[in-house]
Amino acid sequence: MKIIHWLPRVLCILAILFVSLFALDSFDPKLSASRQWQEFFMHLIPSFILIIILIIAWKWELVGGTILAILGLGFTPYIFSGNYHHNHSIWISLAIIASITLPFVITGGLFILSHYLKLKRKLKTPPCNPPIS
């Protein structure tokens, strides 16, 4: 049961770190240092949004898991079409989707699963009422 609790959290952190790596391409020696930092933080905005969603999912698994799954599924056609028009390869575009959006869909599903398993366990556990003397 602990694995289902921690797996989506760890997977989501790793996926956010992976998405954050793309912000590193904002550093260009032709730009001033202040402009490079502006570009860097602008490229990190999706990561900041994902961190907020992770915090929501950490507290409310069903809500956060649903948001993550919808976000992953919602961005899939957008990312696919952008990559397909760039490289004209269905397989490369599918691989990019598998590495960028699929982890968030899986993480969302695991948060939802964790919520329902905890709810099921809570319903099976009898309340702790002291005996009346």
The first five atom37 places (N, CA, C, CB, O) and aatype in JSON, in Angstrom:
{
  "aatype": [12, 11, 9, 9, 8, 17, 10, 14, 1, 19, 10, 4, 9, 10, 0, 9, 10, 13, 19, 15, 10, 13, 0, 10, 3, 15, 13, 3, 14, 11, 10, 15, 0, 15, 1, 5, 17, 5, 6, 13, 13, 12, 8, 10, 9, 14, 15, 13, 9, 10, 9, 9, 9, 10, 9, 9, 0, 17, 11, 17, 6, 10, 19, 7, 7, 16, 9, 10, 0, 9, 10, 7, 10, 7, 13, 16, 14, 18, 9, 13, 15, 7, 2, 18, 8, 8, 2, 8, 15, 9, 17, 9, 15, 10, 0, 9, 9, 0, 15, 9, 16, 10, 14, 13, 19, 9, 16, 7, 7, 10, 13, 9, 10, 15, 8, 18, 10, 11, 10, 11, 1, 11, 10, 11, 16, 14, 14, 4, 2, 14, 14, 9, 15],
  "atom_mask": [
    [1, 1, 1, 1, 1],
    [1, 1, 1, 1, 1],
    [1, 1, 1, 1, 1],
    [1, 1, 1, 1, 1],
    [1, 1, 1, 1, 1],
    [1, 1, 1, 1, 1],
    [1, 1, 1, 1, 1],
    [1, 1, 1, 1, 1],
    [1, 1, 1, 1, 1],
    [1, 1, 1, 1, 1],
    [1, 1, 1, 1, 1],
    [1, 1, 1, 1, 1],
    [1, 1, 1, 1, 1],
    [1, 1, 1, 1, 1],
    [1, 1, 1, 1, 1],
    [1, 1, 1, 1, 1],
    [1, 1, 1, 1, 1],
    [1, 1, 1, 1, 1],
    [1, 1, 1, 1, 1],
    [1, 1, 1, 1, 1],
    [1, 1, 1, 1, 1],
    [1, 1, 1, 1, 1],
    [1, 1, 1, 1, 1],
    [1, 1, 1, 1, 1],
    [1, 1, 1, 1, 1],
    [1, 1, 1, 1, 1],
    [1, 1, 1, 1, 1],
    [1, 1, 1, 1, 1],
    [1, 1, 1, 1, 1],
    [1, 1, 1, 1, 1],
    [1, 1, 1, 1, 1],
    [1, 1, 1, 1, 1],
    [1, 1, 1, 1, 1],
    [1, 1, 1, 1, 1],
    [1, 1, 1, 1, 1],
    [1, 1, 1, 1, 1],
    [1, 1, 1, 1, 1],
    [1, 1, 1, 1, 1],
    [1, 1, 1, 1, 1],
    [1, 1, 1, 1, 1],
    [1, 1, 1, 1, 1],
    [1, 1, 1, 1, 1],
    [1, 1, 1, 1, 1],
    [1, 1, 1, 1, 1],
    [1, 1, 1, 1, 1],
    [1, 1, 1, 1, 1],
    [1, 1, 1, 1, 1],
    [1, 1, 1, 1, 1],
    [1, 1, 1, 1, 1],
    [1, 1, 1, 1, 1],
    [1, 1, 1, 1, 1],
    [1, 1, 1, 1, 1],
    [1, 1, 1, 1, 1],
    [1, 1, 1, 1, 1],
    [1, 1, 1, 1, 1],
    [1, 1, 1, 1, 1],
    [1, 1, 1, 1, 1],
    [1, 1, 1, 1, 1],
    [1, 1, 1, 1, 1],
    [1, 1, 1, 1, 1],
    [1, 1, 1, 1, 1],
    [1, 1, 1, 1, 1],
    [1, 1, 1, 1, 1],
    [1, 1, 1, 0, 1],
    [1, 1, 1, 0, 1],
    [1, 1, 1, 1, 1],
    [1, 1, 1, 1, 1],
    [1, 1, 1, 1, 1],
    [1, 1, 1, 1, 1],
    [1, 1, 1, 1, 1],
    [1, 1, 1, 1, 1],
    [1, 1, 1, 0, 1],
    [1, 1, 1, 1, 1],
    [1, 1, 1, 0, 1],
    [1, 1, 1, 1, 1],
    [1, 1, 1, 1, 1],
    [1, 1, 1, 1, 1],
    [1, 1, 1, 1, 1],
    [1, 1, 1, 1, 1],
    [1, 1, 1, 1, 1],
    [1, 1, 1, 1, 1],
    [1, 1, 1, 0, 1],
    [1, 1, 1, 1, 1],
    [1, 1, 1, 1, 1],
    [1, 1, 1, 1, 1],
    [1, 1, 1, 1, 1],
    [1, 1, 1, 1, 1],
    [1, 1, 1, 1, 1],
    [1, 1, 1, 1, 1],
    [1, 1, 1, 1, 1],
    [1, 1, 1, 1, 1],
    [1, 1, 1, 1, 1],
    [1, 1, 1, 1, 1],
    [1, 1, 1, 1, 1],
    [1, 1, 1, 1, 1],
    [1, 1, 1, 1, 1],
    [1, 1, 1, 1, 1],
    [1, 1, 1, 1, 1],
    [1, 1, 1, 1, 1],
    [1, 1, 1, 1, 1],
    [1, 1, 1, 1, 1],
    [1, 1, 1, 1, 1],
    [1, 1, 1, 1, 1],
    [1, 1, 1, 1, 1],
    [1, 1, 1, 1, 1],
    [1, 1, 1, 1, 1],
    [1, 1, 1, 1, 1],
    [1, 1, 1, 0, 1],
    [1, 1, 1, 0, 1],
    [1, 1, 1, 1, 1],
    [1, 1, 1, 1, 1],
    [1, 1, 1, 1, 1],
    [1, 1, 1, 1, 1],
    [1, 1, 1, 1, 1],
    [1, 1, 1, 1, 1],
    [1, 1, 1, 1, 1],
    [1, 1, 1, 1, 1],
    [1, 1, 1, 1, 1],
    [1, 1, 1, 1, 1],
    [1, 1, 1, 1, 1],
    [1, 1, 1, 1, 1],
    [1, 1, 1, 1, 1],
    [1, 1, 1, 1, 1],
    [1, 1, 1, 1, 1],
    [1, 1, 1, 1, 1],
    [1, 1, 1, 1, 1],
    [1, 1, 1, 1, 1],
    [1, 1, 1, 1, 1],
    [1, 1, 1, 1, 1],
    [1, 1, 1, 1, 1],
    [1, 1, 1, 1, 1],
    [1, 1, 1, 1, 1],
    [1, 1, 1, 1, 1]
  ],
  "atom_positions": [
    [[0.82, -1.2, 0.0], [0.0, 0.0, 0.0], [0.87, 1.27, 0.0], [-0.94, 0.0, 1.22], [0.52, 2.27, -0.62]],
    [[2.0, 1.2, 0.7], [2.89, 2.36, 0.74], [3.43, 2.69, -0.65], [4.06, 2.11, 1.71], [3.63, 3.86, -0.99]],
    [[3.65, 1.65, -1.46], [4.19, 1.87, -2.8], [3.2, 2.67, -3.65], [4.53, 0.53, -3.48], [3.61, 3.54, -4.42]],
    [[1.92, 2.38, -3.53], [0.89, 3.1, -4.29], [0.77, 4.53, -3.77], [-0.47, 2.37, -4.2], [0.37, 5.43, -4.52]],
    [[1.1, 4.75, -2.51], [1.07, 6.1, -1.95], [2.24, 6.94, -2.48], [1.11, 6.06, -0.41], [2.05, 8.09, -2.87]],
    [[3.44, 6.36, -2.5], [4.64, 7.12, -2.84], [4.99, 7.12, -4.33], [5.8, 6.58, -2.06], [5.61, 8.07, -4.8]],
    [[4.61, 6.1, -5.07], [4.97, 6.0, -6.48], [4.51, 7.2, -7.3], [4.4, 4.74, -7.06], [5.31, 7.75, -8.05]],
    [[3.25, 7.63, -7.2], [2.85, 8.79, -8.03], [3.58, 10.07, -7.64], [1.36, 9.01, -7.92], [3.86, 10.9, -8.5]],
    [[3.89, 10.23, -6.36], [4.59, 11.42, -5.92], [6.01, 11.47, -6.49], [4.64, 11.48, -4.38], [6.45, 12.49, -7.01]],
    [[6.72, 10.35, -6.38], [8.09, 10.29, -6.88], [8.1, 10.4, -8.41], [8.77, 8.98, -6.44], [8.92, 11.12, -8.97]],
    [[7.19, 9.7, -9.07], [7.12, 9.76, -10.53], [6.8, 11.18, -11.01], [6.06, 8.78, -11.07], [7.37, 11.63, -12.0]],
    [[5.92, 11.87, -10.32], [5.57, 13.23, -10.72], [6.75, 14.18, -10.53], [4.35, 13.73, -9.93], [7.0, 15.03, -11.37]],
    [[7.48, 14.03, -9.42], [8.67, 14.86, -9.2], [9.69, 14.62, -10.31], [9.29, 14.56, -7.81], [10.27, 15.56, -10.85]],
    [[9.92, 13.35, -10.65], [10.87, 13.04, -11.72], [10.42, 13.6, -13.07], [11.07, 11.53, -11.83], [11.23, 14.1, -13.85]],
    [[9.11, 13.51, -13.35], [8.59, 14.04, -14.62], [8.72, 15.56, -14.66], [7.11, 13.63, -14.8], [9.04, 16.12, -15.71]],
    [[8.49, 16.23, -13.54], [8.65, 17.69, -13.49], [10.11, 18.06, -13.7], [8.14, 18.25, -12.14], [10.42, 19.02, -14.41]],
    [[11.02, 17.31, -13.09], [12.44, 17.58, -13.29], [12.82, 17.39, -14.76], [13.3, 16.66, -12.4], [13.61, 18.16, -15.3]],
    [[12.26, 16.37, -15.4], [12.54, 16.12, -16.82], [12.04, 17.29, -17.67], [11.88, 14.81, -17.29], [12.76, 17.77, -18.55]],
    [[10.82, 17.74, -17.41], [10.28, 18.87, -18.17], [11.11, 20.12, -17.91], [8.79, 19.12, -17.8], [11.3, 20.94, -18.81]],
    [[11.61, 20.27, -16.7], [12.41, 21.45, -16.35], [13.74, 21.49, -17.1], [12.68, 21.48, -14.86], [14.3, 22.56, -17.32]],
    [[14.24, 20.33, -17.5], [15.49, 20.31, -18.26], [15.4, 21.09, -19.56], [15.89, 18.87, -18.55], [16.4, 21.62, -20.04]],
    [[14.2, 21.16, -20.13], [14.03, 21.87, -21.39], [14.23, 23.37, -21.24], [12.64, 21.6, -21.96], [14.45, 24.07, -22.23]],
    [[14.17, 23.88, -20.01], [14.41, 25.3, -19.78], [15.87, 25.66, -19.98], [13.96, 25.7, -18.37], [16.21, 26.83, -20.18]],
    [[16.75, 24.67, -19.92], [18.18, 24.95, -20.07], [18.55, 25.43, -21.48], [18.98, 23.7, -19.73], [19.61, 26.01, -21.67]],
    [[17.67, 25.18, -22.45], [17.99, 25.63, -23.81], [17.81, 27.13, -23.98], [17.13, 24.89, -24.82], [18.05, 27.67, -25.06]],
    [[17.39, 27.81, -22.93], [17.2, 29.26, -23.01], [18.51, 30.03, -22.87], [16.22, 29.7, -21.95], [18.56, 31.22, -23.16]],
    [[19.56, 29.35, -22.42], [20.84, 30.03, -22.27], [21.53, 30.14, -23.63], [21.74, 29.27, -21.25], [21.86, 29.14, -24.26]],
    [[21.74, 31.37, -24.04], [22.35, 31.66, -25.34], [23.44, 32.7, -25.12], [21.29, 32.16, -26.38], [23.16, 33.77, -24.58]],
    [[24.67, 32.41, -25.51], [25.75, 33.37, -25.26], [25.57, 34.71, -25.99], [27.06, 32.75, -25.69], [26.24, 35.69, -25.65]],
    [[24.69, 34.75, -26.96], [24.46, 36.0, -27.69], [23.59, 36.98, -26.88], [23.78, 35.7, -29.03], [23.57, 38.18, -27.17]],
    [[22.89, 36.46, -25.87], [22.01, 37.3, -25.06], [22.73, 37.78, -23.8], [20.73, 36.54, -24.67], [23.71, 37.18, -23.35]],
    [[22.23, 38.87, -23.25], [22.8, 39.36, -22.0], [22.43, 38.4, -20.87], [22.31, 40.81, -21.68], [21.5, 37.6, -21.01]],
    [[23.15, 38.5, -19.77], [22.91, 37.6, -18.64], [21.5, 37.79, -18.08], [23.94, 37.83, -17.53], [20.82, 36.81, -17.75]],
    [[21.05, 39.04, -17.98], [19.71, 39.27, -17.44], [18.64, 38.7, -18.38], [19.47, 40.78, -17.21], [17.64, 38.15, -17.93]],
    [[18.86, 38.85, -19.67], [17.9, 38.31, -20.65], [17.88, 36.78, -20.6], [18.24, 38.8, -22.07], [16.82, 36.17, -20.73]],
    [[19.05, 36.17, -20.42], [19.12, 34.71, -20.31], [18.34, 34.22, -19.1], [20.58, 34.25, -20.22], [17.63, 33.22, -19.18]],
    [[18.47, 34.91, -17.97], [17.73, 34.5, -16.77], [16.23, 34.71, -16.94], [18.23, 35.28, -15.55], [15.42, 33.91, -16.46]],
    [[15.84, 35.79, -17.64], [14.42, 36.0, -17.92], [13.87, 34.86, -18.77], [14.21, 37.35, -18.64], [12.8, 34.32, -18.49]],
    [[14.62, 34.5, -19.8], [14.2, 33.39, -20.67], [14.13, 32.08, -19.88], [15.18, 33.24, -21.87], [13.2, 31.29, -20.06]],
    [[15.1, 31.85, -19.02], [15.16, 30.63, -18.22], [13.92, 30.51, -17.33], [16.43, 30.61, -17.36], [13.27, 29.46, -17.3]],
    [[13.59, 31.58, -16.61], [12.43, 31.52, -15.73], [11.12, 31.46, -16.51], [12.42, 32.72, -14.79], [10.15, 30.88, -16.04]],
    [[11.09, 32.06, -17.68], [9.9, 31.95, -18.53], [9.7, 30.5, -18.98], [10.03, 32.89, -19.76], [8.57, 30.01, -19.04]],
    [[10.8, 29.82, -19.31], [10.72, 28.42, -19.72], [10.36, 27.51, -18.55], [12.03, 27.98, -20.35], [9.92, 26.38, -18.76]],
    [[10.55, 27.98, -17.32], [10.22, 27.17, -16.15], [8.76, 27.33, -15.7], [11.14, 27.54, -15.0], [8.33, 26.65, -14.78]],
    [[8.0, 28.22, -16.33], [6.6, 28.43, -15.94], [5.79, 27.13, -15.97], [5.95, 29.46, -16.85], [5.04, 26.88, -15.03]],
    [[5.91, 26.28, -17.01], [5.17, 25.0, -16.96], [5.56, 24.14, -15.76], [5.41, 24.22, -18.25], [4.71, 23.46, -15.18]],
    [[6.82, 24.17, -15.38], [7.26, 23.39, -14.22], [6.65, 23.94, -12.94], [8.8, 23.39, -14.12], [6.26, 23.17, -12.05]],
    [[6.57, 25.26, -12.83], [5.96, 25.86, -11.64], [4.48, 25.48, -11.55], [6.11, 27.39, -11.67], [3.97, 25.19, -10.47]],
    [[3.79, 25.48, -12.68], [2.38, 25.08, -12.71], [2.24, 23.62, -12.31], [1.76, 25.31, -14.11], [1.34, 23.26, -11.56]],
    [[3.13, 22.77, -12.82], [3.09, 21.35, -12.47], [3.39, 21.13, -10.98], [4.09, 20.56, -13.33], [2.83, 20.23, -10.37]],
    [[4.26, 21.94, -10.41], [4.54, 21.84, -8.97], [3.3, 22.19, -8.17], [5.72, 22.76, -8.57], [3.0, 21.54, -7.17]],
    [[2.57, 23.22, -8.6], [1.32, 23.57, -7.91], [0.32, 22.43, -8.0], [0.71, 24.86, -8.52], [-0.35, 22.11, -7.01]],
    [[0.22, 21.81, -9.17], [-0.71, 20.67, -9.33], [-0.24, 19.5, -8.46], [-0.8, 20.24, -10.82], [-1.08, 18.8, -7.88]],
    [[1.06, 19.27, -8.37], [1.57, 18.21, -7.51], [1.22, 18.47, -6.05], [3.09, 18.08, -7.66], [0.85, 17.54, -5.32]],
    [[1.32, 19.72, -5.61], [0.95, 20.05, -4.23], [-0.54, 19.76, -4.0], [1.26, 21.54, -3.92], [-0.92, 19.24, -2.96]],
    [[-1.36, 20.1, -4.97], [-2.8, 19.8, -4.87], [-3.01, 18.29, -4.8], [-3.58, 20.4, -6.09], [-3.78, 17.8, -3.98]],
    [[-2.32, 17.55, -5.67], [-2.48, 16.09, -5.69], [-1.96, 15.46, -4.41], [-1.75, 15.49, -6.9], [-2.5, 14.45, -3.95]],
    [[-0.93, 16.03, -3.82], [-0.38, 15.51, -2.58], [-1.41, 15.6, -1.46], [0.91, 16.27, -2.19], [-1.51, 14.7, -0.62]],
    [[-2.19, 16.69, -1.46], [-3.19, 16.89, -0.41], [-4.52, 16.23, -0.77], [-3.4, 18.38, -0.17], [-5.14, 15.57, 0.07]],
    [[-4.97, 16.4, -2.0], [-6.24, 15.85, -2.47], [-5.95, 14.99, -3.69], [-7.27, 16.98, -2.79], [-5.92, 15.5, -4.81]],
    [[-5.75, 13.71, -3.47], [-5.29, 12.81, -4.54], [-6.26, 12.72, -5.71], [-5.07, 11.42, -3.97], [-5.83, 12.72, -6.87]],
    [[-7.54, 12.66, -5.43], [-8.52, 12.52, -6.51], [-8.53, 13.76, -7.4], [-9.92, 12.28, -5.93], [-8.52, 13.64, -8.62]],
    [[-8.55, 14.93, -6.8], [-8.59, 16.18, -7.57], [-7.28, 16.36, -8.35], [-8.82, 17.39, -6.63], [-7.31, 16.61, -9.56]],
    [[-6.15, 16.23, -7.67], [-4.87, 16.41, -8.33], [-4.6, 15.36, -9.39], [0.0, 0.0, 0.0], [-4.08, 15.67, -10.46]],
    [[-4.97, 14.11, -9.1], [-4.8, 13.04, -10.09], [-5.63, 13.28, -11.34], [0.0, 0.0, 0.0], [-5.18, 13.02, -12.45]],
    [[-6.84, 13.76, -11.14], [-7.71, 14.07, -12.28], [-7.12, 15.2, -13.11], [-9.13, 14.44, -11.81], [-7.12, 15.14, -14.34]],
    [[-6.62, 16.24, -12.44], [-6.02, 17.37, -13.16], [-4.79, 16.9, -13.95], [-5.62, 18.5, -12.17], [-4.62, 17.27, -15.11]],
    [[-3.94, 16.1, -13.31], [-2.74, 15.61, -14.01], [-3.1, 14.76, -15.22], [-1.87, 14.79, -13.05], [-2.5, 14.91, -16.29]],
    [[-4.07, 13.86, -15.07], [-4.46, 12.99, -16.18], [-5.07, 13.8, -17.33], [-5.46, 11.93, -15.7], [-4.75, 13.56, -18.5]],
    [[-5.93, 14.74, -17.0], [-6.55, 15.58, -18.03], [-5.5, 16.45, -18.71], [-7.67, 16.46, -17.44], [-5.52, 16.63, -19.93]],
    [[-4.57, 16.99, -17.92], [-3.5, 17.81, -18.48], [-2.63, 16.99, -19.44], [-2.63, 18.4, -17.35], [-2.31, 17.45, -20.54]],
    [[-2.26, 15.79, -19.03], [-1.45, 14.93, -19.89], [-2.18, 14.55, -21.16], [0.0, 0.0, 0.0], [-1.61, 14.59, -22.25]],
    [[-3.44, 14.18, -21.03], [-4.22, 13.82, -22.21], [-4.52, 15.03, -23.09], [-5.52, 13.16, -21.8], [-4.52, 14.92, -24.31]],
    [[-4.76, 16.17, -22.46], [-5.1, 17.38, -23.21], [-3.94, 17.91, -24.04], [0.0, 0.0, 0.0], [-4.15, 18.41, -25.15]],
    [[-2.73, 17.82, -23.52], [-1.58, 18.33, -24.25], [-1.04, 17.34, -25.27], [-0.49, 18.69, -23.29], [-0.2, 17.72, -26.09]],
    [[-1.49, 16.11, -25.25], [-0.98, 15.11, -26.18], [-1.18, 15.49, -27.65], [-1.64, 13.79, -25.92], [-0.22, 15.43, -28.41]],
    [[-2.38, 15.88, -28.09], [-2.53, 16.24, -29.51], [-1.71, 17.47, -29.9], [-4.01, 16.5, -29.83], [-1.16, 17.54, -31.0]],
    [[-1.61, 18.44, -29.0], [-0.85, 19.65, -29.27], [0.64, 19.33, -29.44], [-1.03, 20.68, -28.12], [1.27, 19.79, -30.4]],
    [[1.19, 18.54, -28.54], [2.61, 18.17, -28.62], [2.85, 17.27, -29.82], [3.06, 17.47, -27.31], [3.87, 17.4, -30.5]],
    [[1.93, 16.35, -30.09], [2.09, 15.46, -31.25], [2.12, 16.26, -32.55], [0.95, 14.43, -31.3], [3.02, 16.09, -33.37]],
    [[1.13, 17.15, -32.72], [1.07, 17.88, -34.0], [2.27, 18.8, -34.17], [-0.23, 18.7, -34.07], [2.81, 18.92, -35.27]],
    [[2.71, 19.44, -33.08], [3.89, 20.31, -33.19], [5.13, 19.54, -33.57], [0.0, 0.0, 0.0], [5.92, 19.99, -34.4]],
    [[5.3, 18.37, -32.97], [6.48, 17.56, -33.29], [6.36, 16.9, -34.65], [6.68, 16.49, -32.22], [7.36, 16.76, -35.36]],
    [[5.16, 16.5, -35.04], [4.99, 15.87, -36.34], [5.28, 16.86, -37.47], [3.56, 15.32, -36.48], [5.9, 16.5, -38.47]],
    [[4.84, 18.1, -37.3], [5.11, 19.11, -38.33], [6.6, 19.46, -38.38], [4.29, 20.38, -38.08], [7.11, 19.91, -39.41]],
    [[7.28, 19.25, -37.28], [8.72, 19.55, -37.23], [9.57, 18.43, -37.83], [9.14, 19.81, -35.8], [10.5, 18.69, -38.58]],
    [[9.24, 17.16, -37.48], [10.11, 16.06, -37.92], [9.46, 15.12, -38.94], [10.54, 15.26, -36.71], [10.15, 14.27, -39.5]],
    [[8.17, 15.24, -39.19], [7.43, 14.43, -40.16], [7.57, 12.92, -39.92], [7.91, 14.75, -41.56], [7.61, 12.13, -40.86]],
    [[7.65, 12.55, -38.66], [7.74, 11.13, -38.32], [6.74, 10.81, -37.22], [9.18, 10.75, -37.87], [6.78, 11.39, -36.13]],
    [[5.85, 9.9, -37.52], [4.86, 9.49, -36.51], [5.55, 8.84, -35.33], [3.82, 8.53, -37.12], [5.18, 9.09, -34.19]],
    [[6.55, 8.01, -35.58], [7.2, 7.26, -34.51], [7.99, 8.15, -33.57], [8.12, 6.21, -35.09], [7.95, 7.96, -32.35]],
    [[8.69, 9.13, -34.11], [9.42, 10.07, -33.26], [8.43, 10.9, -32.44], [10.34, 10.99, -34.11], [8.65, 11.14, -31.25]],
    [[7.35, 11.32, -33.07], [6.33, 12.11, -32.36], [5.69, 11.29, -31.25], [5.26, 12.61, -33.33], [5.43, 11.82, -30.17]],
    [[5.43, 10.01, -31.51], [4.86, 9.15, -30.46], [5.85, 8.93, -29.32], [4.44, 7.8, -31.05], [5.45, 8.86, -28.16]],
    [[7.13, 8.81, -29.65], [8.15, 8.65, -28.61], [8.24, 9.9, -27.75], [9.52, 8.34, -29.24], [8.43, 9.81, -26.53]],
    [[8.11, 11.07, -28.37], [8.15, 12.32, -27.61], [6.93, 12.42, -26.7], [8.22, 13.53, -28.56], [7.04, 12.86, -25.56]],
    [[5.77, 12.03, -27.19], [4.57, 12.02, -26.36], [4.74, 11.05, -25.2], [3.33, 11.64, -27.19], [4.36, 11.36, -24.07]],
    [[5.31, 9.89, -25.47], [5.52, 8.9, -24.42], [6.46, 9.42, -23.34], [6.07, 7.6, -25.01], [6.33, 9.04, -22.18]],
    [[7.38, 10.26, -23.71], [8.33, 10.76, -22.71], [7.87, 12.03, -22.02], [9.66, 11.0, -23.35], [8.33, 12.32, -20.92]],
    [[6.96, 12.79, -22.62], [6.55, 14.06, -22.02], [5.17, 13.99, -21.37], [6.56, 15.16, -23.06], [5.03, 14.36, -20.21]],
    [[4.16, 13.53, -22.08], [2.8, 13.59, -21.52], [2.38, 12.3, -20.83], [1.81, 13.9, -22.62], [1.63, 12.34, -19.85]],
    [[2.86, 11.16, -21.3], [2.45, 9.89, -20.7], [2.79, 9.77, -19.21], [3.1, 8.75, -21.44], [1.98, 9.23, -18.46]],
    [[3.95, 10.25, -18.75], [4.21, 10.17, -17.3], [3.17, 10.9, -16.45], [5.59, 10.72, -17.0], [2.87, 10.47, -15.34]],
    [[2.63, 12.0, -16.96], [1.62, 12.73, -16.19], [0.27, 12.02, -16.21], [1.47, 14.15, -16.74], [-0.47, 12.08, -15.23]],
    [[-0.05, 11.35, -17.31], [-1.28, 10.55, -17.36], [-1.17, 9.38, -16.38], [-1.55, 10.04, -18.81], [-2.1, 9.1, -15.63]],
    [[-0.03, 8.7, -16.39], [0.18, 7.57, -15.48], [0.18, 8.04, -14.03], [1.51, 6.85, -15.8], [-0.42, 7.4, -13.17]],
    [[0.86, 9.15, -13.77], [0.9, 9.69, -12.41], [-0.5, 10.06, -11.94], [1.83, 10.91, -12.35], [-0.87, 9.77, -10.8]],
    [[-1.27, 10.69, -12.8], [-2.65, 11.03, -12.44], [-3.46, 9.79, -12.12], [0.0, 0.0, 0.0], [-4.21, 9.77, -11.14]],
    [[-3.31, 8.76, -12.94], [-4.02, 7.5, -12.67], [-3.59, 6.86, -11.35], [0.0, 0.0, 0.0], [-4.42, 6.3, -10.63]],
    [[-2.3, 6.95, -11.04], [-1.82, 6.38, -9.77], [-2.31, 7.17, -8.56], [-0.3, 6.34, -9.77], [-2.6, 6.59, -7.52]],
    [[-2.42, 8.5, -8.7], [-2.99, 9.3, -7.61], [-4.46, 8.92, -7.39], [-2.87, 10.81, -7.92], [-4.92, 8.8, -6.25]],
    [[-5.19, 8.74, -8.48], [-6.6, 8.35, -8.37], [-6.72, 6.97, -7.74], [-7.3, 8.38, -9.75], [-7.56, 6.75, -6.87]],
    [[-5.88, 6.02, -8.18], [-5.87, 4.68, -7.61], [-5.56, 4.73, -6.12], [-4.86, 3.79, -8.34], [-6.22, 4.06, -5.32]],
    [[-4.57, 5.51, -5.74], [-4.21, 5.65, -4.33], [-5.38, 6.19, -3.51], [-2.99, 6.58, -4.18], [-5.64, 5.73, -2.4]],
    [[-6.09, 7.16, -4.06], [-7.25, 7.71, -3.37], [-8.31, 6.64, -3.1], [-7.87, 8.85, -4.19], [-8.81, 6.51, -1.99]],
    [[-8.63, 5.87, -4.13], [-9.68, 4.87, -3.97], [-9.24, 3.71, -3.09], [-10.1, 4.36, -5.32], [-10.07, 3.14, -2.37]],
    [[-7.97, 3.34, -3.12], [-7.49, 2.28, -2.23], [-7.54, 2.72, -0.77], [-6.07, 1.87, -2.6], [-7.87, 1.93, 0.11]],
    [[-7.2, 3.98, -0.51], [-7.29, 4.51, 0.85], [-8.74, 4.59, 1.3], [-6.63, 5.89, 0.95], [-9.05, 4.29, 2.45]],
    [[-9.62, 4.99, 0.4], [-11.05, 5.06, 0.73], [-11.6, 3.67, 1.03], [-11.83, 5.71, -0.43], [-12.37, 3.5, 1.97]],
    [[-11.21, 2.69, 0.24], [-11.66, 1.31, 0.45], [-11.15, 0.77, 1.78], [-11.18, 0.41, -0.7], [-11.89, 0.11, 2.51]],
    [[-9.88, 1.06, 2.1], [-9.31, 0.6, 3.36], [-10.0, 1.28, 4.54], [-7.8, 0.87, 3.4], [-10.23, 0.67, 5.59]],
    [[-10.34, 2.56, 4.37], [-11.01, 3.3, 5.44], [-12.4, 2.75, 5.7], [-11.09, 4.8, 5.09], [-12.85, 2.69, 6.84]],
    [[-13.1, 2.33, 4.64], [-14.44, 1.77, 4.79], [-14.42, 0.4, 5.44], [-15.14, 1.69, 3.45], [-15.36, 0.02, 6.13]],
    [[-13.34, -0.37, 5.22], [-13.23, -1.7, 5.82], [-12.83, -1.65, 7.28], [-12.23, -2.53, 5.05], [-13.15, -2.58, 8.03]],
    [[-12.15, -0.6, 7.7], [-11.69, -0.5, 9.07], [-12.83, -0.04, 9.95], [-10.48, 0.46, 9.19], [-13.41, 1.02, 9.71]],
    [[-13.17, -0.84, 10.99], [-14.27, -0.41, 11.87], [-13.83, 0.78, 12.72], [-14.72, -1.58, 12.78], [-12.65, 0.92, 13.04]],
    [[-14.78, 1.64, 13.08], [-14.43, 2.79, 13.89], [-13.96, 2.33, 15.28], [-15.63, 3.76, 14.02], [-14.4, 1.3, 15.79]],
    [[-13.08, 3.09, 15.85], [-12.53, 2.77, 17.17], [-13.39, 3.41, 18.24], [-11.06, 3.24, 17.29], [-13.11, 4.53, 18.67]],
    [[-14.43, 2.71, 18.67], [-15.32, 3.23, 19.73], [-14.99, 2.5, 21.03], [-16.84, 3.04, 19.34], [-14.96, 1.27, 21.06]],
    [[-14.74, 3.25, 22.11], [-14.49, 2.59, 23.38], [-15.76, 1.93, 23.91], [-13.95, 3.61, 24.41], [-16.86, 2.42, 23.68]],
    [[-15.6, 0.8, 24.61], [-16.8, 0.14, 25.16], [-17.46, 0.99, 26.25], [-16.43, -1.26, 25.74], [-16.8, 1.69, 27.02]],
    [[-18.77, 0.92, 26.27], [-19.54, 1.66, 27.28], [-19.6, 0.83, 28.55], [-21.0, 2.0, 26.77], [-19.99, -0.34, 28.51]],
    [[-19.2, 1.42, 29.66], [-19.23, 0.67, 30.93], [-20.45, 0.99, 31.75], [-18.0, 0.97, 31.75], [-20.62, 0.44, 32.84]]
  ]
}
